[in-house]
């Protein structure tokens, strides 16, 4: 019989147990270094931050470091939005002094980054940390060998499609990139929505407004686009563009 209490709806609106599809299981992918060594990279099953993909930007920046190891050798490195952390691992294998692999502080994401470090022989100087873009970077900076230091190298691979985060990404670079002449932030990306490429590029306008010098250093065409069913210009979808950000001479330490 109907309840006298209008608010007593019981389980009328309860969702059945199988209403939501189960979270996909974790996966793994491989990447072959120029040396011929193959790295196995573990990925979370699903993440709202897109950490369940190995993005082409990560592969290309990894290759970019291998082409000239001096870009990271003996330097301190921070990767933002690392996901699987391929560029971080590559930097560690190429002799970086210290590497901090960071992504959103979700337990599963951080544990997966740590797993990739643990199974990568030779990545002893790489650590995994949770971090929210634009937040106080003290926990990241605390991993550096010297107190009050900042990072020589920053890595941002395939993050620019998050247009609302451009300001916080640049703020993070401001707070963490050391003011040395040789310090660089490497920003590599594909425009996965080709019709919005102009919005991806706004990131560099924001960086210039904050005083950074911006230089494009590479355009690399992949054999195929990352996501088979993505709409738009296929040539744009296959292209990874790489940029360097650095402090102007007037801002650098003597």
C-alpha positions as CSV (number, residue, x, y, z in Angstrom):
1,X,0.0,0.0,0.0
2,X,1.2,3.6,-0.5
3,X,3.1,5.1,2.3
4,X,1.7,8.0,4.3
5,X,5.1,9.6,4.1
6,X,5.7,11.3,0.7
7,X,9.4,11.2,1.2
8,X,9.4,7.4,1.8
9,X,10.1,6.3,-1.8
10,X,12.0,3.2,-0.7
11,X,14.3,1.8,-3.4
12,X,12.1,3.2,-6.2
13,X,15.0,5.2,-7.7
14,X,17.8,2.9,-6.7
15,X,20.0,2.0,-9.6
16,X,20.4,-1.7,-10.4
17,X,23.8,-3.2,-9.5
18,X,24.8,-3.5,-13.1
19,X,23.6,0.0,-14.1
20,X,27.1,1.4,-14.5
21,X,29.6,-0.5,-16.7
22,X,32.6,-1.9,-14.7
23,X,35.8,0.1,-14.8
24,X,38.1,-1.4,-17.4
25,X,41.0,-3.4,-16.0
26,X,44.6,-2.0,-16.1
27,X,46.5,-2.4,-19.3
28,X,50.1,-2.3,-20.5
29,X,51.9,-1.0,-23.6
30,X,55.5,-1.1,-24.8
31,X,57.9,1.5,-26.1
32,X,61.2,0.6,-27.7
33,X,64.1,3.0,-27.0
34,X,66.7,3.9,-29.7
35,X,69.1,1.6,-27.9
36,X,66.7,-1.3,-28.7
37,X,65.6,-1.8,-25.1
38,X,61.9,-2.3,-24.8
39,X,60.1,-0.7,-21.8
40,X,56.8,-2.1,-20.5
41,X,54.5,0.6,-19.3
42,X,51.5,-0.1,-17.1
43,X,48.4,2.0,-17.4
44,X,45.3,2.5,-15.1
45,X,42.2,0.9,-16.5
46,X,40.4,4.3,-16.8
47,X,41.1,7.8,-15.5
48,X,39.1,11.1,-16.0
49,X,42.5,12.7,-16.4
50,X,43.3,10.5,-19.4
51,X,46.1,8.7,-17.6
52,X,44.9,5.4,-19.2
53,X,46.6,6.2,-22.5
54,X,50.3,6.4,-23.6
55,X,50.1,9.6,-25.6
56,X,52.2,10.2,-28.7
57,X,53.7,13.3,-27.2
58,X,55.3,11.2,-24.5
59,X,56.8,8.9,-27.1
60,X,58.2,11.8,-29.1
61,X,59.7,13.7,-26.2
62,X,61.3,10.5,-25.1
63,X,62.9,10.1,-28.5
64,X,63.9,13.8,-28.4
65,X,65.9,13.2,-25.2
66,X,67.5,10.1,-26.6
67,X,68.6,12.0,-29.7
68,X,70.6,14.3,-27.4
69,X,71.0,12.9,-23.9
70,X,72.7,16.1,-22.7
71,X,69.2,17.7,-22.5
72,X,68.6,15.7,-19.3
73,X,71.9,14.0,-18.3
74,X,73.0,15.2,-14.8
75,X,70.0,17.5,-14.6
76,X,66.9,17.6,-12.3
77,X,63.7,16.8,-14.1
78,X,60.0,17.2,-13.4
79,X,57.2,15.7,-15.5
80,X,53.7,17.1,-15.1
81,X,50.7,15.1,-16.0
82,X,53.0,12.1,-16.5
83,X,50.5,9.2,-16.8
84,X,52.7,6.2,-17.5
85,X,55.8,8.4,-17.2
86,X,57.7,7.3,-20.3
87,X,59.7,10.6,-20.6
88,X,60.6,10.5,-16.9
89,X,61.9,6.9,-17.2
90,X,63.9,7.8,-20.3
91,X,65.4,10.8,-18.5
92,X,66.3,8.6,-15.6
93,X,68.0,6.0,-17.9
94,X,69.9,8.8,-19.7
95,X,71.5,9.8,-16.4
96,X,69.3,12.6,-15.0
97,X,70.4,13.5,-11.5
98,X,66.8,13.4,-10.1
99,X,63.5,12.8,-11.8
100,X,60.1,13.5,-10.3
101,X,57.2,11.8,-12.2
102,X,54.0,13.6,-11.2
103,X,50.3,13.3,-12.0
104,X,47.0,13.9,-10.3
105,X,47.1,12.5,-6.7
106,X,44.7,9.6,-7.4
107,X,46.0,6.6,-5.5
108,X,45.7,4.3,-8.4
109,X,47.5,6.7,-10.8
110,X,50.4,7.2,-8.3
111,X,50.7,3.5,-7.6
112,X,50.8,2.8,-11.4
113,X,53.5,5.4,-11.9
114,X,55.5,3.8,-9.0
115,X,55.0,0.3,-10.6
116,X,56.5,1.6,-13.8
117,X,59.5,2.9,-11.9
118,X,59.9,-0.4,-10.0
119,X,59.9,-2.6,-13.1
120,X,62.3,-0.3,-15.0
121,X,65.9,-1.4,-14.2
122,X,68.1,1.7,-14.0
123,X,65.5,4.2,-13.0
124,X,66.8,4.5,-9.5
125,X,66.7,8.3,-9.5
126,X,63.0,8.5,-10.5
127,X,60.2,9.0,-7.9
128,X,56.5,9.2,-8.3
129,X,54.4,12.0,-6.7
130,X,50.8,13.1,-6.7
131,X,50.3,16.8,-7.7
132,X,47.5,19.1,-8.7
133,X,48.5,21.7,-11.3
134,X,49.0,25.2,-9.9
135,X,49.1,24.0,-6.3
136,X,52.0,24.6,-3.9
137,X,54.9,22.7,-5.4
138,X,56.8,22.3,-2.1
139,X,56.3,18.4,-2.1
140,X,57.8,18.2,-5.5
141,X,60.7,20.6,-4.8
142,X,61.4,18.6,-1.6
143,X,62.6,15.7,-3.8
144,X,65.5,17.8,-5.1
145,X,69.1,17.2,-3.9
146,X,69.6,20.8,-2.8
147,X,67.2,22.9,-0.5
148,X,65.5,25.9,-2.1
149,X,66.3,24.6,-5.6
150,X,64.1,24.2,-8.6
151,X,64.1,21.9,-11.6
152,X,66.4,22.2,-14.6
153,X,64.0,20.5,-17.0
154,X,60.2,20.3,-17.1
155,X,58.1,17.9,-19.3
156,X,54.6,18.6,-20.4
157,X,53.4,15.9,-22.9
158,X,49.9,16.1,-24.5
159,X,48.3,18.4,-21.9
160,X,47.3,21.4,-24.0
161,X,43.9,20.0,-25.0
162,X,42.8,21.0,-21.5
163,X,42.3,24.6,-22.5
164,X,40.9,25.7,-19.1
165,X,44.1,24.6,-17.4
166,X,46.6,26.7,-19.5
167,X,46.9,29.3,-16.8
168,X,47.6,26.7,-14.0
169,X,50.1,24.8,-16.2
170,X,52.0,28.0,-16.9
171,X,51.8,28.9,-13.2
172,X,53.3,25.5,-12.4
173,X,56.2,26.1,-14.8
174,X,56.8,29.5,-13.2
175,X,56.9,28.0,-9.7
176,X,59.1,25.0,-10.5
177,X,61.5,25.9,-13.4
178,X,64.9,27.1,-12.2
179,X,66.2,30.4,-13.5
180,X,69.3,29.1,-15.2
181,X,70.3,29.8,-18.8
182,X,70.1,26.2,-19.7
183,X,66.7,25.4,-18.0
184,X,64.0,24.3,-20.3
185,X,60.3,23.3,-20.2
186,X,59.6,20.9,-23.1
187,X,55.9,21.1,-24.2
188,X,55.0,18.4,-26.8
189,X,51.5,17.9,-28.0
190,X,49.1,16.8,-30.8
191,X,45.9,18.7,-31.5
192,X,43.5,15.8,-31.0
193,X,40.7,18.1,-32.0
194,X,42.2,19.7,-35.1
195,X,39.4,22.3,-35.4
196,X,40.5,23.6,-32.0
197,X,44.2,23.8,-32.6
198,X,44.1,27.6,-32.3
199,X,42.9,27.1,-28.7
200,X,45.7,24.6,-28.0
201,X,48.2,27.3,-29.2
202,X,46.8,29.9,-26.7
203,X,48.9,28.1,-24.1
204,X,52.0,29.7,-25.7
205,X,50.4,33.1,-25.6
206,X,49.8,32.7,-21.9
207,X,53.5,31.6,-21.4
208,X,54.7,34.7,-23.4
209,X,52.6,37.0,-21.3
210,X,54.3,35.5,-18.2
211,X,57.7,36.4,-19.6
212,X,58.8,33.1,-21.1
213,X,60.6,32.8,-24.5
214,X,58.9,30.2,-26.7
215,X,60.6,28.3,-29.6
216,X,59.2,25.5,-31.7
217,X,61.8,22.7,-32.0
218,X,60.1,19.8,-33.8
219,X,57.2,18.7,-35.9
220,X,57.1,14.9,-36.2
221,X,54.6,13.0,-38.3
222,X,53.6,9.6,-36.7
223,X,52.7,6.6,-38.9
224,X,49.1,6.8,-37.8
225,X,46.8,8.8,-35.6
226,X,46.6,7.7,-31.9
227,X,42.8,7.1,-31.9
228,X,41.5,5.4,-35.0
229,X,38.0,6.9,-34.9
230,X,39.0,10.5,-34.2
231,X,37.4,13.0,-36.6
232,X,39.2,15.8,-38.3
233,X,42.3,16.5,-40.4
234,X,44.3,13.2,-40.3
235,X,47.6,15.0,-41.0
236,X,47.1,17.2,-37.9
237,X,46.1,14.1,-35.9
238,X,49.3,12.4,-36.8
239,X,51.6,15.3,-36.0
240,X,53.4,15.9,-32.7
241,X,54.7,19.5,-32.3
242,X,57.4,20.2,-29.7
243,X,58.2,23.5,-28.1
244,X,60.8,24.8,-25.6
245,X,60.1,27.4,-23.0
246,X,62.9,29.2,-21.3
247,X,63.5,32.3,-19.1
248,X,64.8,35.4,-20.9
249,X,68.4,36.3,-20.2
250,X,67.4,39.2,-17.9
251,X,65.6,36.7,-15.6
252,X,68.4,34.2,-15.3
253,X,70.7,33.8,-12.4
254,X,74.3,35.0,-12.8
